[in-house]
């Protein structure tokens, strides 16, 4: 174009600036186009979000309306009465509470807190003795209450074995109660509901019934679960007690599973499989010569009148009558209850008033008791704790309505 020198340089510089401005304008146009596109997309997203929110609110309103209609048609649940440990059964009460809680749709986390206001007396004391963590766990609270009221495996076993018809009870009701006792016994014994485990459970029970009291205590202390374990530990017990099962070996009040009163009266035939006509060798007291007690229990040994020169009737009278013709009665306790204790050297069994003995102490057996006029009466037998000047400890006793 005829430019030279400075003119050429100026022309080139101007062209360069023009091209740069054109490039900047093009980039600005592209940036504006992208910005508008982003804004349009944001508006679309906001519109979609608002549409979804409107749909969610509509669905929520429809659901609340249906729930409200359902609640209006649903009957109100009755309130549970406060537990009474005298008239109510704790296992039946807890079962009723669980069914009510499930029907009401309560979370299990609040079951323990909801049960606490319904307790009183012994049940409330048991709940108060739990730790704060255990008091919030319904399973822990349930286990503690059942244990407090003796609802254990042994308790349900005795209920099942001693179950009888209640007054005005139907056969269906009795059958359901019997079935529930058996089911609870199996559950609390940690026994699986299979033939082998149930077979083991029955064998263990029958084996324990055939053992004497000391062996039963030994086996239960070791918490035997299977029949083979019971037999193994029973063999160990018999090896440790060399004279076990031999003639003359007996428990303090039992002889090879037969109570002493049954042996003395011959009233055990058909009940334990022992022949009631067998002869029992009785030992005589070497102090006075009589055979109704041992020397360690002889009244004459402790300063009483000697047998020599005194008739049998006079000796027996002197053993129970003190100065002034009064009976020698001392103070003692039976199961923690203060009672009058009377020692009769002519009696071969402990007698106690039936009202002093808790139901759980009864063995389930009835023993024959021979009176002074040779009449034989049958009374329930129990294991009681006695504290007296003559004897202190646990002993078998015959429970009479009124031992005069």
DRENDO-1510 file (C-alpha; in Angstrom, 1 decimal, always signed):
<recs>
REC; n; res; u; v; w
REC; 1; UNK; +0.0; +0.0; +0.0 .
REC; 2; UNK; +3.0; +2.3; -0.2 .
REC; 3; UNK; +3.6; +2.6; +3.5 .
REC; 4; UNK; +7.2; +2.7; +4.7 .
REC; 5; UNK; +9.0; +3.3; +8.0 .
REC; 6; UNK; +6.8; +4.9; +10.7 .
REC; 7; UNK; +3.7; +5.0; +8.6 .
REC; 8; UNK; +3.9; +1.2; +8.1 .
REC; 9; UNK; +4.3; +0.6; +11.8 .
REC; 10; UNK; +1.4; +2.8; +12.7 .
REC; 11; UNK; -0.8; +1.0; +10.2 .
REC; 12; UNK; +0.1; -2.4; +11.5 .
REC; 13; UNK; -0.5; -1.3; +15.1 .
REC; 14; UNK; -4.0; +0.1; +14.2 .
REC; 15; UNK; -4.9; -3.2; +12.5 .
REC; 16; UNK; -3.8; -5.1; +15.4 .
REC; 17; UNK; -5.9; -3.1; +17.8 .
REC; 18; UNK; -9.0; -3.4; +15.6 .
REC; 19; UNK; -8.6; -7.2; +15.5 .
REC; 20; UNK; -8.2; -7.3; +19.3 .
REC; 21; UNK; -11.4; -5.3; +19.9 .
REC; 22; UNK; -13.3; -7.5; +17.4 .
REC; 23; UNK; -12.1; -10.6; +19.3 .
REC; 24; UNK; -13.1; -9.1; +22.7 .
REC; 25; UNK; -16.5; -8.2; +21.4 .
REC; 26; UNK; -17.0; -11.8; +20.2 .
REC; 27; UNK; -15.9; -13.2; +23.5 .
REC; 28; UNK; -18.3; -10.9; +25.4 .
REC; 29; UNK; -21.2; -12.0; +23.2 .
REC; 30; UNK; -20.4; -15.7; +23.8 .
REC; 31; UNK; -20.1; -15.0; +27.6 .
REC; 32; UNK; -23.5; -13.3; +27.7 .
REC; 33; UNK; -25.1; -16.2; +25.7 .
REC; 34; UNK; -23.7; -18.7; +28.3 .
REC; 35; UNK; -24.9; -16.6; +31.2 .
REC; 36; UNK; -28.4; -16.4; +29.8 .
REC; 37; UNK; -28.4; -20.1; +29.2 .
REC; 38; UNK; -27.4; -20.7; +32.9 .
REC; 39; UNK; -30.1; -18.4; +34.1 .
REC; 40; UNK; -32.7; -20.2; +32.0 .
REC; 41; UNK; -31.6; -23.6; +33.4 .
REC; 42; UNK; -31.8; -22.3; +37.0 .
REC; 43; UNK; -35.3; -21.0; +36.4 .
REC; 44; UNK; -36.3; -24.4; +35.1 .
REC; 45; UNK; -34.9; -26.2; +38.1 .
REC; 46; UNK; -36.7; -23.9; +40.5 .
REC; 47; UNK; -39.9; -24.4; +38.7 .
REC; 48; UNK; -39.5; -28.2; +38.8 .
REC; 49; UNK; -38.7; -28.0; +42.6 .
REC; 50; UNK; -41.8; -26.0; +43.2 .
REC; 51; UNK; -43.9; -28.4; +41.3 .
REC; 52; UNK; -42.5; -31.4; +43.3 .
REC; 53; UNK; -43.1; -29.5; +46.6 .
REC; 54; UNK; -46.7; -28.9; +45.5 .
REC; 55; UNK; -47.2; -32.6; +44.7 .
REC; 56; UNK; -45.6; -33.6; +48.1 .
REC; 57; UNK; -47.9; -31.3; +50.0 .
REC; 58; UNK; -51.0; -32.7; +48.2 .
REC; 59; UNK; -49.9; -36.3; +48.9 .
REC; 60; UNK; -49.3; -35.4; +52.6 .
REC; 61; UNK; -52.7; -33.8; +53.0 .
REC; 62; UNK; -54.3; -36.9; +51.4 .
REC; 63; UNK; -52.4; -39.2; +53.8 .
REC; 64; UNK; -53.3; -37.1; +56.9 .
REC; 65; UNK; -56.9; -37.2; +55.9 .
REC; 66; UNK; -56.9; -41.0; +55.5 .
REC; 67; UNK; -55.1; -41.4; +58.9 .
REC; 68; UNK; -57.5; -39.1; +60.6 .
REC; 69; UNK; -60.4; -41.1; +59.2 .
REC; 70; UNK; -58.8; -44.3; +60.3 .
REC; 71; UNK; -58.2; -42.9; +63.8 .
REC; 72; UNK; -61.8; -41.8; +64.1 .
REC; 73; UNK; -63.0; -45.4; +63.3 .
REC; 74; UNK; -60.4; -47.1; +65.6 .
REC; 75; UNK; -61.7; -47.9; +69.1 .
REC; 76; UNK; -59.8; -46.5; +72.1 .
REC; 77; UNK; -57.7; -48.9; +74.1 .
REC; 78; UNK; -58.7; -49.5; +77.7 .
REC; 79; UNK; -56.4; -48.5; +80.5 .
REC; 80; UNK; -54.7; -51.3; +82.5 .
REC; 81; UNK; -55.4; -51.5; +86.3 .
REC; 82; UNK; -52.6; -51.2; +88.8 .
REC; 83; UNK; -51.0; -54.6; +89.5 .
REC; 84; UNK; -52.1; -56.2; +92.8 .
REC; 85; UNK; -49.6; -58.8; +94.0 .
REC; 86; UNK; -52.3; -60.5; +96.1 .
REC; 87; UNK; -55.0; -61.2; +93.5 .
REC; 88; UNK; -53.1; -60.9; +90.2 .
REC; 89; UNK; -50.6; -63.3; +88.6 .
REC; 90; UNK; -47.5; -61.4; +87.5 .
REC; 91; UNK; -47.0; -63.5; +84.3 .
REC; 92; UNK; -50.6; -63.0; +83.2 .
REC; 93; UNK; -50.4; -59.3; +83.9 .
REC; 94; UNK; -47.2; -58.8; +81.9 .
REC; 95; UNK; -48.7; -60.8; +79.0 .
REC; 96; UNK; -51.7; -58.5; +79.0 .
REC; 97; UNK; -49.4; -55.5; +79.1 .
REC; 98; UNK; -47.4; -56.7; +76.1 .
REC; 99; UNK; -50.5; -57.4; +74.0 .
REC; 100; UNK; -51.9; -53.9; +74.8 .
REC; 101; UNK; -48.5; -52.3; +74.0 .
REC; 102; UNK; -48.4; -54.1; +70.6 .
REC; 103; UNK; -52.0; -53.2; +69.8 .
REC; 104; UNK; -51.3; -49.5; +70.6 .
REC; 105; UNK; -48.2; -49.5; +68.4 .
REC; 106; UNK; -45.9; -48.4; +71.2 .
REC; 107; UNK; -42.1; -48.5; +70.6 .
REC; 108; UNK; -40.5; -51.1; +72.8 .
REC; 109; UNK; -38.2; -48.5; +74.2 .
REC; 110; UNK; -41.0; -47.0; +76.3 .
REC; 111; UNK; -42.5; -50.3; +77.5 .
REC; 112; UNK; -40.5; -50.4; +80.7 .
REC; 113; UNK; -41.3; -46.7; +81.5 .
REC; 114; UNK; -45.0; -47.3; +80.8 .
REC; 115; UNK; -45.1; -50.4; +83.0 .
REC; 116; UNK; -43.5; -48.8; +86.0 .
REC; 117; UNK; -46.5; -46.6; +87.1 .
REC; 118; UNK; -48.7; -49.7; +87.1 .
REC; 119; UNK; -46.6; -51.5; +89.8 .
REC; 120; UNK; -47.0; -51.4; +93.5 .
REC; 121; UNK; -45.9; -53.3; +96.7 .
REC; 122; UNK; -43.4; -56.1; +96.1 .
REC; 123; UNK; -43.3; -55.5; +92.4 .
REC; 124; UNK; -42.5; -51.8; +92.8 .
REC; 125; UNK; -39.7; -52.6; +95.2 .
REC; 126; UNK; -38.2; -55.0; +92.7 .
REC; 127; UNK; -38.3; -52.3; +90.0 .
REC; 128; UNK; -36.7; -49.7; +92.3 .
REC; 129; UNK; -33.8; -52.0; +93.0 .
REC; 130; UNK; -32.8; -52.2; +89.3 .
REC; 131; UNK; -30.1; -50.0; +87.9 .
REC; 132; UNK; -31.1; -47.0; +85.7 .
REC; 133; UNK; -29.9; -48.9; +82.6 .
REC; 134; UNK; -31.8; -52.0; +83.5 .
REC; 135; UNK; -34.9; -50.0; +84.4 .
REC; 136; UNK; -35.2; -48.8; +80.8 .
REC; 137; UNK; -34.8; -52.3; +79.3 .
REC; 138; UNK; -38.2; -54.1; +79.3 .
REC; 139; UNK; -36.7; -57.5; +79.1 .
REC; 140; UNK; -34.6; -56.9; +82.2 .
REC; 141; UNK; -37.6; -55.6; +84.1 .
REC; 142; UNK; -39.7; -58.5; +83.0 .
REC; 143; UNK; -37.1; -61.1; +84.1 .
REC; 144; UNK; -36.6; -59.4; +87.5 .
REC; 145; UNK; -40.4; -59.4; +88.2 .
REC; 146; UNK; -40.8; -63.0; +87.2 .
REC; 147; UNK; -37.9; -64.0; +89.4 .
REC; 148; UNK; -39.3; -62.0; +92.3 .
REC; 149; UNK; -42.6; -63.9; +92.1 .
REC; 150; UNK; -40.9; -67.3; +91.7 .
REC; 151; UNK; -42.0; -67.6; +88.1 .
REC; 152; UNK; -39.0; -69.8; +87.3 .
REC; 153; UNK; -38.5; -73.1; +85.5 .
REC; 154; UNK; -39.0; -75.0; +88.8 .
REC; 155; UNK; -42.0; -73.0; +89.7 .
REC; 156; UNK; -43.8; -73.7; +86.4 .
REC; 157; UNK; -42.8; -77.4; +86.6 .
REC; 158; UNK; -44.6; -77.6; +90.0 .
REC; 159; UNK; -47.6; -75.7; +88.6 .
REC; 160; UNK; -47.8; -78.1; +85.6 .
REC; 161; UNK; -47.5; -81.3; +87.8 .
REC; 162; UNK; -49.9; -80.0; +90.5 .
REC; 163; UNK; -52.4; -78.4; +88.1 .
REC; 164; UNK; -56.0; -79.1; +89.1 .
REC; 165; UNK; -59.4; -77.8; +88.0 .
REC; 166; UNK; -60.5; -74.5; +89.5 .
REC; 167; UNK; -64.1; -74.0; +90.6 .
REC; 168; UNK; -66.4; -73.4; +87.7 .
REC; 169; UNK; -63.5; -73.8; +85.2 .
REC; 170; UNK; -64.2; -75.4; +81.9 .
REC; 171; UNK; -62.2; -78.2; +80.3 .
REC; 172; UNK; -61.0; -75.8; +77.6 .
REC; 173; UNK; -59.8; -73.3; +80.2 .
REC; 174; UNK; -58.0; -75.9; +82.2 .
REC; 175; UNK; -56.4; -77.3; +79.1 .
REC; 176; UNK; -55.1; -73.9; +78.1 .
REC; 177; UNK; -53.7; -73.2; +81.6 .
REC; 178; UNK; -52.0; -76.6; +81.5 .
REC; 179; UNK; -50.6; -76.0; +78.1 .
REC; 180; UNK; -49.3; -72.5; +79.2 .
REC; 181; UNK; -47.6; -74.0; +82.3 .
REC; 182; UNK; -45.8; -76.6; +80.2 .
REC; 183; UNK; -44.8; -74.1; +77.6 .
REC; 184; UNK; -43.4; -71.7; +80.2 .
REC; 185; UNK; -41.5; -74.5; +81.9 .
REC; 186; UNK; -39.9; -75.5; +78.6 .
REC; 187; UNK; -39.0; -71.9; +77.8 .
REC; 188; UNK; -37.5; -71.0; +81.1 .
REC; 189; UNK; -35.5; -74.3; +81.2 .
REC; 190; UNK; -33.7; -73.2; +78.0 .
REC; 191; UNK; -35.0; -76.3; +76.3 .
REC; 192; UNK; -35.4; -76.3; +72.5 .
REC; 193; UNK; -38.8; -77.6; +71.3 .
REC; 194; UNK; -37.4; -80.7; +69.7 .
REC; 195; UNK; -38.0; -84.3; +70.6 .
REC; 196; UNK; -34.5; -84.9; +71.8 .
REC; 197; UNK; -34.4; -81.9; +74.1 .
REC; 198; UNK; -37.9; -82.6; +75.5 .
REC; 199; UNK; -36.9; -86.2; +76.0 .
REC; 200; UNK; -33.9; -85.0; +78.0 .
REC; 201; UNK; -36.0; -82.7; +80.1 .
REC; 202; UNK; -38.4; -85.4; +81.2 .
REC; 203; UNK; -35.6; -87.8; +81.9 .
REC; 204; UNK; -33.8; -85.3; +84.1 .
REC; 205; UNK; -37.0; -84.5; +86.0 .
REC; 206; UNK; -37.8; -88.2; +86.7 .
REC; 207; UNK; -34.1; -88.8; +87.7 .
REC; 208; UNK; -34.2; -86.0; +90.2 .
REC; 209; UNK; -37.5; -87.3; +91.6 .
REC; 210; UNK; -35.9; -90.6; +92.3 .
REC; 211; UNK; -32.8; -89.1; +94.1 .
REC; 212; UNK; -32.6; -88.2; +97.8 .
REC; 213; UNK; -32.6; -84.5; +98.8 .
REC; 214; UNK; -28.8; -84.2; +99.2 .
REC; 215; UNK; -28.1; -85.5; +95.7 .
REC; 216; UNK; -30.8; -83.3; +94.2 .
REC; 217; UNK; -29.3; -80.2; +95.9 .
REC; 218; UNK; -25.8; -81.3; +94.6 .
REC; 219; UNK; -27.1; -81.7; +91.0 .
REC; 220; UNK; -29.0; -78.4; +91.0 .
REC; 221; UNK; -26.0; -76.5; +92.3 .
REC; 222; UNK; -24.1; -77.6; +89.2 .
REC; 223; UNK; -27.0; -76.5; +86.8 .
REC; 224; UNK; -27.1; -79.7; +84.8 .
REC; 225; UNK; -28.7; -79.2; +81.3 .
REC; 226; UNK; -28.6; -82.7; +79.7 .
REC; 227; UNK; -29.5; -86.1; +81.1 .
REC; 228; UNK; -25.9; -87.4; +80.4 .
REC; 229; UNK; -24.5; -84.6; +82.5 .
REC; 230; UNK; -26.9; -85.4; +85.4 .
REC; 231; UNK; -25.9; -89.1; +85.3 .
REC; 232; UNK; -22.2; -88.2; +85.2 .
REC; 233; UNK; -22.4; -85.9; +88.2 .
REC; 234; UNK; -24.6; -88.4; +90.1 .
REC; 235; UNK; -21.9; -91.0; +89.6 .
REC; 236; UNK; -19.4; -88.6; +91.0 .
REC; 237; UNK; -21.6; -87.9; +94.0 .
REC; 238; UNK; -22.1; -91.6; +94.7 .
REC; 239; UNK; -18.3; -92.2; +94.4 .
REC; 240; UNK; -17.6; -89.4; +96.9 .
REC; 241; UNK; -20.2; -90.8; +99.3 .
REC; 242; UNK; -19.0; -94.4; +99.6 .
REC; 243; UNK; -21.9; -95.6; +101.7 .
REC; 244; UNK; -24.6; -94.1; +99.4 .
REC; 245; UNK; -27.3; -96.6; +98.8 .
REC; 246; UNK; -26.1; -99.1; +101.4 .
REC; 247; UNK; -28.1; -100.3; +104.4 .
REC; 248; UNK; -28.2; -97.7; +107.2 .
REC; 249; UNK; -27.3; -94.8; +104.9 .
REC; 250; UNK; -29.9; -92.1; +104.9 .
REC; 251; UNK; -30.5; -88.5; +104.8 .
REC; 252; UNK; -31.3; -86.6; +107.9 .
REC; 253; UNK; -35.0; -87.2; +107.4 .
REC; 254; UNK; -35.2; -89.5; +104.3 .
REC; 255; UNK; -34.1; -93.0; +103.6 .
REC; 256; UNK; -33.4; -93.8; +100.0 .
REC; 257; UNK; -36.1; -91.4; +98.8 .
REC; 258; UNK; -38.7; -92.4; +101.5 .
REC; 259; UNK; -39.6; -90.0; +104.2 .
REC; 260; UNK; -38.9; -91.1; +107.8 .
REC; 261; UNK; -42.5; -90.8; +108.8 .
REC; 262; UNK; -43.6; -93.1; +106.0 .
REC; 263; UNK; -41.1; -95.7; +107.0 .
REC; 264; UNK; -42.2; -95.6; +110.6 .
REC; 265; UNK; -45.9; -95.9; +109.7 .
REC; 266; UNK; -45.4; -98.3; +106.7 .
REC; 267; UNK; -47.4; -95.9; +104.5 .
REC; 268; UNK; -45.1; -95.8; +101.4 .
REC; 269; UNK; -46.3; -98.7; +99.4 .
REC; 270; UNK; -47.5; -97.8; +95.9 .
REC; 271; UNK; -46.0; -94.3; +96.2 .
REC; 272; UNK; -42.3; -94.9; +95.9 .
REC; 273; UNK; -42.2; -98.5; +94.9 .
REC; 274; UNK; -40.8; -99.5; +98.3 .
REC; 275; UNK; -42.5; -102.4; +100.0 .
REC; 276; UNK; -44.4; -101.1; +103.1 .
REC; 277; UNK; -44.1; -104.5; +104.8 .
REC; 278; UNK; -40.3; -104.5; +105.0 .
REC; 279; UNK; -38.8; -104.5; +108.5 .
REC; 280; UNK; -37.0; -101.4; +109.6 .
REC; 281; UNK; -34.2; -101.9; +112.1 .
REC; 282; UNK; -34.6; -99.5; +114.9 .
REC; 283; UNK; -31.8; -98.5; +117.3 .
REC; 284; UNK; -32.4; -98.1; +121.0 .
REC; 285; UNK; -31.1; -95.3; +123.2 .
REC; 286; UNK; -28.2; -96.6; +125.3 .
REC; 287; UNK; -29.0; -94.1; +128.1 .
REC; 288; UNK; -32.6; -95.0; +128.9 .
REC; 289; UNK; -33.0; -98.1; +126.8 .
REC; 290; UNK; -36.1; -96.9; +124.9 .
REC; 291; UNK; -36.3; -97.2; +121.1 .
REC; 292; UNK; -38.1; -94.0; +120.1 .
REC; 293; UNK; -35.1; -91.8; +120.1 .
REC; 294; UNK; -31.3; -91.8; +120.0 .
REC; 295; UNK; -28.9; -91.1; +122.9 .
REC; 296; UNK; -28.1; -87.6; +121.6 .
REC; 297; UNK; -31.7; -86.6; +122.0 .
REC; 298; UNK; -32.3; -88.4; +125.3 .
REC; 299; UNK; -33.9; -86.2; +128.0 .
REC; 300; UNK; -32.3; -88.2; +130.8 .
REC; 301; UNK; -28.9; -87.3; +129.4 .
REC; 302; UNK; -29.4; -83.7; +130.2 .
REC; 303; UNK; -30.3; -84.1; +133.9 .
REC; 304; UNK; -33.8; -85.6; +133.6 .
REC; 305; UNK; -35.0; -88.3; +135.9 .
REC; 306; UNK; -33.3; -91.7; +135.4 .
REC; 307; UNK; -35.1; -94.7; +134.0 .
REC; 308; UNK; -34.1; -97.0; +136.8 .
REC; 309; UNK; -36.9; -97.4; +139.3 .
REC; 310; UNK; -39.4; -95.3; +137.3 .
REC; 311; UNK; -42.1; -96.7; +135.1 .
REC; 312; UNK; -42.2; -96.0; +131.4 .
REC; 313; UNK; -45.3; -93.8; +131.7 .
REC; 314; UNK; -43.8; -91.7; +134.5 .
REC; 315; UNK; -40.6; -91.2; +132.6 .
REC; 316; UNK; -42.4; -89.9; +129.5 .
REC; 317; UNK; -44.5; -87.6; +131.7 .
REC; 318; UNK; -41.5; -86.2; +133.4 .
REC; 319; UNK; -39.8; -85.5; +130.1 .
REC; 320; UNK; -42.5; -83.1; +129.0 .
REC; 321; UNK; -43.8; -81.7; +132.3 .
REC; 322; UNK; -41.8; -79.2; +134.4 .
REC; 323; UNK; -42.3; -77.8; +137.8 .
REC; 324; UNK; -45.9; -77.0; +138.8 .
REC; 325; UNK; -47.3; -79.5; +136.3 .
REC; 326; UNK; -46.8; -77.1; +133.3 .
REC; 327; UNK; -45.6; -78.0; +129.9 .
REC; 328; UNK; -42.0; -77.1; +129.1 .
REC; 329; UNK; -42.5; -74.7; +126.2 .
REC; 330; UNK; -39.7; -72.5; +124.8 .
REC; 331; UNK; -39.6; -69.8; +122.2 .
REC; 332; UNK; -38.3; -70.3; +118.7 .
REC; 333; UNK; -39.0; -69.4; +115.0 .
REC; 334; UNK; -40.3; -71.2; +112.0 .
REC; 335; UNK; -39.5; -69.5; +108.6 .
REC; 336; UNK; -38.8; -66.3; +110.6 .
REC; 337; UNK; -42.1; -66.3; +112.5 .
REC; 338; UNK; -41.9; -66.5; +116.3 .
REC; 339; UNK; -43.6; -69.6; +117.7 .
REC; 340; UNK; -43.9; -71.7; +120.8 .
REC; 341; UNK; -41.7; -74.8; +120.7 .
REC; 342; UNK; -42.5; -78.0; +122.5 .
REC; 343; UNK; -40.2; -81.0; +122.6 .
REC; 344; UNK; -41.9; -84.4; +122.9 .
REC; 345; UNK; -39.3; -87.2; +123.2 .
REC; 346; UNK; -42.0; -89.7; +122.2 .
REC; 347; UNK; -42.5; -88.1; +118.7 .
REC; 348; UNK; -40.4; -89.2; +115.8 .
REC; 349; UNK; -41.3; -86.3; +113.4 .
REC; 350; UNK; -41.3; -82.5; +113.4 .
REC; 351; UNK; -44.8; -81.1; +113.5 .
REC; 352; UNK; -45.5; -77.5; +112.6 .
REC; 353; UNK; -48.7; -75.4; +112.1 .
REC; 354; UNK; -49.6; -75.2; +108.4 .
REC; 355; UNK; -50.2; -71.4; +108.4 .
REC; 356; UNK; -46.6; -70.8; +109.3 .
REC; 357; UNK; -45.2; -72.5; +106.1 .
REC; 358; UNK; -45.1; -70.7; +102.7 .
REC; 359; UNK; -46.6; -72.6; +99.8 .
REC; 360; UNK; -43.3; -72.9; +98.0 .
REC; 361; UNK; -41.9; -74.9; +100.9 .
REC; 362; UNK; -44.3; -77.8; +100.4 .
REC; 363; UNK; -42.7; -80.9; +98.8 .
REC; 364; UNK; -46.0; -82.0; +97.2 .
REC; 365; UNK; -46.0; -85.2; +99.3 .
REC; 366; UNK; -48.5; -86.3; +102.0 .
REC; 367; UNK; -47.1; -88.5; +104.8 .
REC; 368; UNK; -48.8; -90.8; +107.3 .
REC; 369; UNK; -48.7; -89.8; +110.9 .
REC; 370; UNK; -49.5; -92.3; +113.6 .
REC; 371; UNK; -51.2; -90.8; +116.7 .
REC; 372; UNK; -51.0; -92.1; +120.3 .
REC; 373; UNK; -54.3; -94.0; +119.8 .
REC; 374; UNK; -52.8; -95.8; +116.8 .
REC; 375; UNK; -54.9; -93.8; +114.3 .
REC; 376; UNK; -53.1; -92.8; +111.1 .
REC; 377; UNK; -53.7; -89.5; +109.4 .
REC; 378; UNK; -52.1; -88.0; +106.3 .
REC; 379; UNK; -50.8; -84.5; +106.2 .
REC; 380; UNK; -48.7; -82.5; +103.7 .
REC; 381; UNK; -44.9; -82.4; +104.0 .
REC; 382; UNK; -42.7; -79.4; +103.8 .
REC; 383; UNK; -39.0; -78.3; +104.2 .
REC; 384; UNK; -38.9; -75.6; +106.9 .
REC; 385; UNK; -36.2; -73.5; +108.6 .
REC; 386; UNK; -36.4; -73.9; +112.4 .
REC; 387; UNK; -34.5; -72.1; +115.1 .
REC; 388; UNK; -35.1; -73.5; +118.6 .
REC; 389; UNK; -33.2; -74.6; +121.8 .
REC; 390; UNK; -33.4; -78.2; +120.6 .
REC; 391; UNK; -32.7; -77.9; +116.9 .
REC; 392; UNK; -31.6; -75.2; +114.5 .
REC; 393; UNK; -31.5; -75.7; +110.7 .
REC; 394; UNK; -33.5; -77.0; +107.8 .
REC; 395; UNK; -35.7; -80.0; +108.3 .
REC; 396; UNK; -38.6; -81.9; +107.0 .
REC; 397; UNK; -41.8; -81.3; +108.8 .
REC; 398; UNK; -45.5; -82.5; +108.8 .
REC; 399; UNK; -47.8; -79.5; +108.5 .
REC; 400; UNK; -50.9; -79.9; +110.6 .
REC; 401; UNK; -53.9; -77.4; +110.8 .
REC; 402; UNK; -53.6; -77.2; +114.5 .
REC; 403; UNK; -50.8; -79.2; +116.3 .
REC; 404; UNK; -52.2; -78.9; +119.8 .
</recs>
